[in-house]
Amino acid sequence: MPPTISVVMPCHNAAASVGAAIESVFGQTYPSVELVVVDDGSSDDSPNVLRSFGGRIVAITQENHGPGPARNRGIAAASGELLAFLDADDYWRDDCLERLCTALTENDADIAYCGWQNVGAPGGRGEPYIPPDYEAQDKVERFLAGCPWPIHACLLRTEQVRAVGGFDERWSTSMDYDLWLRLASFRRLVRVAEVLAFYRHHGDTQITRNRARVAKNTWRIQRAFVEANPVAVAHLGPTRLRQLMEGKLLQWGYEFFWQRDLEASHAIFRLALRVGGWGIRDLKYVVPSLLPRPWYRMLVRLADQRWTSEM
């Protein structure tokens, strides 16, 4: 018998999309799938949508605690040997779980991952993407540089996820990145070089809308990992670690600044000024963040007006 794959799906006010996500799971060609849906305190019609599937799903209801705690609740209830995650507004190609499971078992790997596509993302960010072969790289360094895959683009061994405590509920964002750092950095990986996972982009309606919070949490997650694994990161040295952590934080600040997301750039430049990673050339951008936010916005707008008038 093939190993059972438990799919954990958190659901919060997703009545418009959760049915399609559930059907994506039921439409998989893999023969042994358990679906655990955790209704995380929905106030819309989501509970009725879930009830319409009856005993075909394992339905759990809890007060709203966020996606991390909801996924942990689902992990605790999962009975499968293997584990996958699918959010209530995303979907898979019909052979996604089959392709991932085949790669996992044939290569005696701990995690199988695949390519993905952000459907509806603007600015050329909706192109299909095939990630590199991480097993051929320094995984600790590569994963410190950024999240290796979205949450629904991998298949894992359930007991290994449980062994590291699942999702760290301290983090309101980027909790999947934290899990990959703590787990995938030290496990055998195998890549399926096909686009099997699809993410529906909804603009500002998703958790990543608070860009400053995402950037801050990512830096905090990196710092927590480095502090907890001094031996694993020792070969990188302090200069490279600063590039990967504080350097990336500063890059985020510049990205937000040039996009004129001044609320986010103000928060990130202020943090960057405190933790370091900047040079003399950065001071004219990071020092103004010491001003109160309204004054900071006014200063940037005055600079914009002066630049426009000089053109």
N, C-alpha and C positions, 0 to 999 in steps of 0.2 A: 504494500500500500504506500502511495506517496505521502510525504509528511503534510500535515494540515497547516495551511497558512492562515493565521488570524490577522484580519485587517481591522485596524482600530481607526474609527472615524469620529472625531469630535464634531458636535453640531450646536451652533448657537445662532438662532434666528436665521436659519438657512432654508426656510420652507420652499423658496423658489428654486433651489438647486439641489437639495439633498436627495431628492428622489432620483435625479439623473446620476448622481454620484453613486448611489446604492446600486442602480441598474448597471453601472460600469463594473462594479464588483461582481454582480451576478452574471454578467456577460463574459467573464473570463473563461478562457479555454482550460485553465488549470482545474482539475477535477475535485479538489478537496479544499474548500475555502470556508472559513468562519468569519462572519462580519459582526463586529462589536461596535455599536453606535452609542456614544455617550451624549445625551442631550444636556448641554451645559447651561441650564436655566433659561431656555428659550421662552420668549414672550409672544412669538408669532404662531403660525400654524404648524411649526415643525413637529410638535408631539403628535398631531393628527396624521401627518405624513408618515411618521415612523410607525404608528399603530397600523397604518394601512398595509404594512408588510408582514404583520403578524409574527408568527414564529420563525420566519425566514431569517430574522436578525436577532442578535442578542442586544436588547435595548436596555440602557441604563439611564436613569434620570438623577441629576444632582442640581444643587443651586449653582449659580454662575460663579465659577472660580477661575476661568480662563482656559486656554487650550492646553497648557502644560499639565495642570492637574487633571483635566478631562482625559488626556491621553494616558496618564498614569493610571487612572481608574480603569481604562480599557485594557491596559497591559496586565493589570492584576486579574482581570476577568478572562483574559485570553487563554484558550486551552491548546492552541496550536504550537508545534515545535518551531515554526518560523513566524516572523512578524513583519507586517507592512503597515504603512500609514497612508491614509488618503483623507484629505480634508473634504468638507461637505460641498465644495463648489469646484472640485477638480475631477479629473478622470484619467483612465489608462487606456492604452491600446488593448484590444481584447486578448492578446497573448502576452501581456506584460508579465504577469506573475509566472506563467509557464516558462518564459524565456529566462527570467531572473532565477527561478528555482533550478532550472537545468544547469545554468552556469555555476550556481552556488554548489550544487551537489557534485557535478562532474569535476570541478576544480578543488573540491574539499576546502572551500573558502568559508569565511565567517560572514561576509557582507558582499552582496552582489548589487551593482548600481548600473544605471543606464542613462541615456540621453533624454532630454526634455525640451519642451517648447512652451513659452509664455504666450498663450493665445490672447490676442487683443492688446498686447503691450505696444505703446507708441515709440516713436523715435528709433525704429530699427531693432528694438529689443525683443521682437517677437519671432526672430529667426530660430529654426531648430538648432539645438546645440548638442554636440557629442563631447563629453568631458574626456580628458586625457587618461592614460593608464596610470593611476596613482600608485599602484603597487611597484611600478618601475622608478618611483621618485622617493625622495625623503619625505615621508608622509607627515611627520611632525612639522617640518618647515612648511610644506605645502598647505596643510590645514590651518596653520597659524596665519597664513596669508589670506584666508577667506573660506567661506562655506563651500564644501566640495560638490554638493548636490542638494536639490530641494527635498523636502521631507518625504514626498511620495515617489521618489526615483530610486529606491533601494529596497532590498529585502535582507532581513537580519535574523539571527538566531535568538529566540525569545529569552532563553536563560542568560545569554550574555547581556542583553539589555537590562534584565532584572538585576544581574550581578553588579552593575554600576549604578543602580538606583533609579533607572529610567530618566525622566526629564527632571532637571533641577528647577524646582518651583520658585526659586528666587527670581528667575528671569521672566519678565513680562513680554519680551521679544527675544528672538534669536536663540530660543531654547533648543531648537534642533541643531544649530551650529555647536552649541555647548556639548550636546550628546555625541556628535560626530568627533569632536576633539577628544573627548574622554574615552570613546570606544573605538572608533575606526582608526585612530592613530596607531593602535597597537594590535590590530587584527589583520588577517589575510583578506585582501580585497580581490574581486574579479569584476571586470567591466564587460557590459553588454553594449557594444558600440552601435546602438540603434536608439531612435527616439521612441520611447514607450510611454512616457508620462507627460501629461498636459496640465498646465496651470492656467486658470482663467484670470486674466488681469482685469481688475475692477477699479482702477484708479485709486482714489483716496478712500475707498470703503474698506480697505484691508488693513491689517495690523501694522504693516510697514509704512503707513501714512505718517507716523511720527518718526521722521528720519533721524532726528537728533537722538531720540531714545534708542533707536536701533544701533546707531554708531557708538553711543556710550556703552550700551550693554555688550556689544561685540568686544570693545576694548576691555571691559571688566571681565568678560569670559576668558579672553586671552590671558589676562593677568592672573586670574585664578588658576588657569591650567598651568602656566609657567611656575607659579608658586608651589603647586601641588606635585609637579613633575620635574624637579631640578636636574635630575640625572638625564632624563629624556631630552632636555633642551640644551644641555651643557655644550654640546658640539657646535651649536649655532653661535655662541658667544654674545656678549652684551650689545655689540654694535648691530648685528643682524637682528637680534630680538627687538631692539629699539626701532629699527626700520619696519619690522613687521607689525609692531603694535602702535607706538606713538607716531611713527611715520605715516601709517595708514590713517590714524585718527586725524592728523593734520591734512592729509589728502581729502578726507571727507569734508573738513571745514572749507577747503578751497572749492570743492565741487559745489557745496551748498551756496557759497558766496557768489561764485560766477553765475549760478542759476538764480541768484537773488532770492534765495530762500533765507532771508536774513535772520529769522527766528532760529533756524537750525544752525546757521554759521556762527551766530553769536554764542550759542550754547557750546558748540564744539571748539571754537577758538578759545573760549574761556577755559575749558578743560585742558586743551592742549598747552596753553600758557602755563598751567599749573603743573602738568606732568612731564613736560619737556618734549624733546624731539624736534624742536624748531631751531632755526638759525637766525642770524642777523637780518637776512633778507626777508624773513617772515614777520618781523616785528611790526611793520606798518600795517599788517593785516590782523595780527593776533592781539596787539596791545589795545586797539579801540574796543575790543570785547569787554574790557574792564568797565566801560561805561554802562549805565543802565540801558536796558534794551531799547526804550524809545529814543534815547540820545544816539545810540549806535545806529538805529535805522535812519535817523535824521542826518547823521554824519555821512553815511553811505549815499544817501539820496542827494545831498549837497555836492558830494564828489561826482556823482553821475551827471548832475546838471552842469557842473563846471566843465566836465569832459565833453559833454554834448555841445556846449557853447563854443568850445575851442576847435571843434571839427570844421 
